[in-house]
């Protein structure tokens, strides 16, 4: 490839631009630029040719039309060495543009601002930038195109060595361009569809493009390749420990979703394994919350994920250090807690930034053959005012408090889900069984293994009891109150069974299936 003679630079993000431009100028490259980019380069003492001088046509329409010109796109797209192309550009006075440095109007950050107007969003849709990037990337055999400031250093190094770039680099940069423009267009489509689609309808397309965040050692099993994509690291800061695995990420995001139910409340701690809670407790301190959560099940937490709703303190860290855990996630860690846990070098500590569980968007699952399921996140909360008492006996204040606690936990247990609880801790959890009665039996067995009495507890069911047998089994285990969605064809029979046993029962009117 001939030496690079001419470069077009037009960027919104000017990070590192001047340093790159200095290397280009030192290599004898003519610099062409526009607007604020040209101003920044001139202020750095670099010679710059205005794009309007290069094209012979002024910028117009408030800058909307400046790079959409044959002398720009012809200079990018013509095939070097192609006789007819060479004659055409010579006839029309089109000079080659060998290097393009462009990044785009900040559309994504603009629409992320609270209260952004449709006008502001549309004005931040870049037209000329993506067009130049695509033209240059298509002709990457001859043109170097740079969209990411992170690539400036490698381009500068190659230019400093020989005044040109390698084909391997140009290919990688071209692929990166198309990934960037795809993500940019997807962000625009997503925002406009949200603006223009009625709120009760799904978007007509699923515009999702996410950059790789990190490769993973393997997936659920060692023979499966895996990687993490998207903005995960914007919400989770790893402070210590081994690299996160595929399963770690699934588990810790489930843990954060659960503990977010108790954000801003009294100290609460959850222990999860395979995305299911093993135990959840709350108390006057995190140590007390740990004792209650751990007492639910002293076997399953081995190798589990621990999440807390307050900065982890020394007393709780010392208790947690007594067992093997994979991950601890918290809004922060007190220095004394970090000192205790730093000796467990493989233990992963993650600080949660913001509220990732409540971030806009939805849940997406692959169902094979390039097909996907999408749904809104289950962020529905339930208060005492939402409950409908359906039995002769209403719940006591203590039972009501236990119901509302357990209902928030059962929402995060795989269906069929049963949770026995009191006001401050889970007592038995049954998850993922084909029969709701079996889930109840497992929860009762777990409570027995932990030597926890279910007498006076409440039973929480993520979906309705289809038959009275589940309610009867709970009452026989010691539960005196039940919370469930209702809606079964046999609700009347279930209510009658509760009344016969003096069990207070409430309906929420909505279920929390988790498949």
Secondary structure, 3 states (H helix, E strand, C coil): CCCCCEEEEECCCCCCHHHHHHHHHHCCCEEEECHHHHHHHHHCCCCCEEHHHHHCCCCECCCCECCCCHHHHHHHHCCCCCHHHHHHHHHCCCCCCCEEEECCCCHHHHHCCCCCCHHHHHHCCCCHHHHHHHHHHHCCCCCEEECCHHHHHHHHHHHHHHCCCCHHHHHHHHHHHHHHHHHHHHHHHHHHHHHHCCCCCCCCCCCCCCCEEEEECCCCCCCCCEEEECCHHHHEEEEECCCCCHHHHHHHHHHHHHHHHHCCCCCEEEEEECCEEEEEEECCCHHHHHHHHHHHCCCCCCCEEEEECCCECHHHHHHHCCCCEEEEEECCECHHHHHHHCCCCCCEEEEECCCHHHCCCEEEEECCCCCEEEEECCCCCCCHHHCEECCCCCCCHHHHHHHHHHHHHHCCCCCCCEEEECCCEEEEEECCCCCHHHHHHHHHHHHHHCCCCCCCCEEEECCCCCCHHHHHHHHHHCCCEEEECCCCCCHHHHHHHHHHCCCEEEECCCCCCCC
